[in-house]
Amino acid sequence: WGPGGVSIDPTDGSVWTATANAVVNHGRILDESAPLAERVVHLTPALKVLGSVAQLDTNPTVIGDQGFGATPMLFKAAGCQPMLAVNSKDSYTYVWRRAAISRPPVLRMKLGGPGSNNTFFAQPTWFPAARTLLVDGAVLPGGGGSSGAVGLRLQKNCTFKVAWTANIGGGVQPQPLAAGRV
């Protein structure tokens, strides 16, 4: 669903993807509950399922269009286990330890906006120089409905804390880019 489609783990070649809108047609009824629908899915290079985790939250304003709106972004920070970050169409940003996707996420934060026209298609970016996960298209905490970017700093205990916010306007925004220390 997300820009880029899938992520490949360079250490083992495994494939990570996030799904949405996995529609099965039952006559005149469209069912979005096909196997592995609305999940983060981990696959071998030969596409055998290694594991998956369902979306945890539902946004009543988008019922019937649940799922993820971004490609899982893989990252590894010094002192922490390998992680993945992904945004759901239900307005949440999630971070899981890759080796423990069946366990509760390290981060589960509602950053997207409410309403059926505000599904959360933002793609997170990892900025290793600042140990910061960047999420755009977010409704800024305490920002009176303003939208923009949020920097979530990874702490020494491998949890996240909001480090900064920036109002950069509304609408669907491109993925933030990080290169070196920029």
Summary of the structure (lengths in Angstrom):
residues: 182
radius of gyration: 16.1
end to end distance: 27.6
largest distance: 54.0
contacts: 556
relative contact order: 0.15
helix: 5%
strand: 40%
